[in-house]
Amino acid sequence: MSAAGAKRRPRKPAARRTAVAVEVLVQSPRWRAQPRASAIVRNAISAAASAVSTQPAELAIVLTDDSAIHALNRDWRGHDKPTNVLSFPAVPPRGGRVADAAPRPLGDVIIAYQTVAREARAEGKPLSNHLAHLAVHGFLHLLGYDHETSRDARRMETLETRILADLGVPDPYASRER
């Protein structure tokens, strides 16, 4: 049958492509021992970017350890202890605009291995699921989401839960009262 006479198959809608470039910097040997860690965070950021329809952007995810995140948490937030994830939004460029063709720099998300592993064990969840959750959580902070009020927390948690469900990750907030 000629190409002109061939039946056309209905086209599947094009998958929404994310315009977010992610650089993953693995600074801890503990994360290096987790060979899928970089892929997990890239996939999580891609799903989150698709869910919120961001403009072209770029960010860095730093996979580090408790001592490095402890120093950052102490120096930047005044909390003298390690934490699981920190987000540092990029400083807007002079004049407030990035060239139209250039991706907008969002900032950096820092994730600490020991705290994440300890929390995952305590909550009885796979490290990969907790890592995906914290990558999404940090990314949403870079976009301006927060959990300072209960209303903002519900909004952010609902979005996180929806994004994670798309990744096959169970609701990280399901075990507690909302």
C-alpha positions as CSV (number, residue, x, y, z in Angstrom):
1,M,0.0,0.0,0.0
2,S,1.4,3.4,-0.9
3,A,2.0,6.0,1.8
4,A,-0.9,8.0,0.5
5,G,-3.3,5.1,0.9
6,A,-2.0,4.0,4.3
7,K,-4.3,4.5,7.3
8,R,-3.1,7.0,9.7
9,R,-2.8,6.1,13.3
10,P,-4.1,8.6,15.7
11,R,-1.2,10.5,17.2
12,K,-0.6,10.3,20.9
13,P,-0.4,13.7,22.5
14,A,3.2,14.8,22.8
15,A,4.5,14.3,26.2
16,R,5.0,17.5,28.0
17,R,8.7,18.2,28.0
18,T,10.3,20.0,30.8
19,A,12.5,22.9,30.1
20,V,14.5,22.5,33.3
21,A,18.2,21.6,33.1
22,V,19.5,19.8,36.2
23,E,23.1,19.5,37.2
24,V,23.7,16.9,39.9
25,L,26.8,17.3,41.9
26,V,27.7,14.2,44.0
27,Q,29.9,15.4,46.8
28,S,29.6,12.6,49.3
29,P,31.0,9.1,48.8
30,R,27.8,7.8,50.6
31,W,25.7,9.1,47.7
32,R,28.2,7.7,45.2
33,A,27.5,4.3,46.7
34,Q,23.8,4.8,45.6
35,P,24.2,4.5,41.8
36,R,20.7,5.6,41.0
37,A,20.7,8.7,43.2
38,S,21.4,11.1,40.3
39,A,18.8,9.5,38.1
40,I,16.2,9.7,40.9
41,V,16.7,13.4,41.5
42,R,16.7,14.2,37.8
43,N,13.5,12.2,37.3
44,A,11.8,13.8,40.3
45,I,12.7,17.3,39.1
46,S,11.5,16.5,35.6
47,A,8.1,15.4,37.0
48,A,7.9,18.4,39.3
49,A,8.7,20.8,36.4
50,S,6.0,19.2,34.2
51,A,3.5,19.6,37.0
52,V,4.1,23.3,37.5
53,S,4.8,24.2,33.9
54,T,7.9,26.2,34.5
55,Q,9.7,28.4,31.9
56,P,13.1,27.2,30.7
57,A,15.2,27.1,33.8
58,E,18.3,25.4,35.4
59,L,19.3,24.3,38.8
60,A,21.9,22.3,40.7
61,I,21.2,19.4,43.1
62,V,24.1,18.8,45.5
63,L,24.2,15.4,47.1
64,T,26.3,15.9,50.2
65,D,26.7,14.7,53.8
66,D,25.5,15.9,57.2
67,S,28.7,17.8,58.1
68,A,28.4,20.0,54.9
69,I,24.7,20.6,55.3
70,H,25.2,21.3,59.0
71,A,27.7,24.1,58.2
72,L,25.3,25.6,55.6
73,N,22.3,25.3,57.9
74,R,24.3,27.1,60.7
75,D,25.8,29.8,58.5
76,W,22.8,30.6,56.4
77,R,19.8,29.8,58.6
78,G,21.2,30.1,62.1
79,H,20.3,26.4,62.9
80,D,23.3,24.6,64.4
81,K,22.4,21.1,63.2
82,P,22.2,19.1,60.1
83,T,18.9,18.9,58.1
84,N,17.7,16.8,55.2
85,V,17.4,19.4,52.5
86,L,18.1,23.1,51.9
87,S,17.2,25.3,49.0
88,F,19.1,28.4,48.0
89,P,17.2,30.4,45.3
90,A,19.4,32.1,42.7
91,V,19.9,35.8,43.0
92,P,18.0,37.5,40.1
93,P,20.3,39.0,37.4
94,R,20.9,42.7,37.3
95,G,17.8,44.3,35.8
96,G,15.7,41.3,36.8
97,R,15.7,39.7,33.4
98,V,17.5,36.8,31.8
99,A,18.0,36.9,28.0
100,D,14.9,35.3,26.4
101,A,16.9,32.3,25.0
102,A,18.7,31.6,28.3
103,P,17.3,29.4,30.9
104,R,16.4,31.1,34.2
105,P,18.7,30.1,37.0
106,L,16.6,28.8,39.9
107,G,19.2,28.0,42.4
108,D,20.6,25.1,44.3
109,V,19.1,22.2,46.3
110,I,21.4,20.5,48.9
111,I,20.5,17.1,50.2
112,A,22.4,15.4,53.1
113,Y,22.9,11.6,53.0
114,Q,22.9,10.6,56.6
115,T,19.8,12.6,57.6
116,V,17.9,11.4,54.6
117,A,18.9,7.7,55.2
118,R,18.1,8.0,58.9
119,E,14.6,9.5,58.2
120,A,13.8,6.9,55.5
121,R,14.7,4.1,57.9
122,A,12.7,5.7,60.8
123,E,9.7,6.1,58.5
124,G,10.0,2.6,56.9
125,K,10.3,3.9,53.4
126,P,12.8,3.2,50.6
127,L,15.7,5.7,50.5
128,S,14.9,6.3,46.8
129,N,11.3,7.5,47.6
130,H,12.5,9.8,50.4
131,L,15.2,11.2,48.0
132,A,12.7,11.9,45.3
133,H,10.4,13.6,47.8
134,L,13.1,15.9,49.1
135,A,14.3,16.8,45.6
136,V,10.7,17.8,44.7
137,H,10.3,19.6,48.0
138,G,13.5,21.6,47.4
139,F,12.6,22.4,43.8
140,L,9.2,23.7,44.9
141,H,11.0,26.0,47.4
142,L,13.1,27.4,44.6
143,L,9.8,28.3,42.8
144,G,8.5,30.1,45.8
145,Y,6.4,27.5,47.5
146,D,6.7,27.3,51.3
147,H,5.1,25.9,54.4
148,E,5.2,28.8,56.7
149,T,1.4,28.8,57.3
150,S,-0.9,25.8,57.5
151,R,-2.6,26.9,54.2
152,D,0.7,27.2,52.4
153,A,1.8,23.8,53.8
154,R,-1.4,22.1,52.6
155,R,-0.9,23.6,49.1
156,M,2.7,22.6,48.9
157,E,2.1,19.1,50.4
158,T,-0.8,18.5,48.0
159,L,1.4,19.4,45.0
160,E,4.3,17.2,46.3
161,T,1.9,14.3,46.8
162,R,0.5,14.6,43.3
163,I,4.0,14.8,41.7
164,L,5.3,11.9,43.7
165,A,2.2,9.8,42.8
166,D,3.1,10.4,39.1
167,L,6.5,8.9,40.0
168,G,4.9,5.9,41.8
169,V,6.0,7.2,45.2
170,P,3.4,6.8,47.9
171,D,2.1,9.9,49.7
172,P,4.9,10.9,52.2
173,Y,2.4,12.6,54.4
174,A,-0.1,9.8,54.6
175,S,1.0,8.5,58.0
176,R,0.3,11.8,59.8
177,E,-2.9,13.8,60.2
178,R,-3.3,16.6,57.7
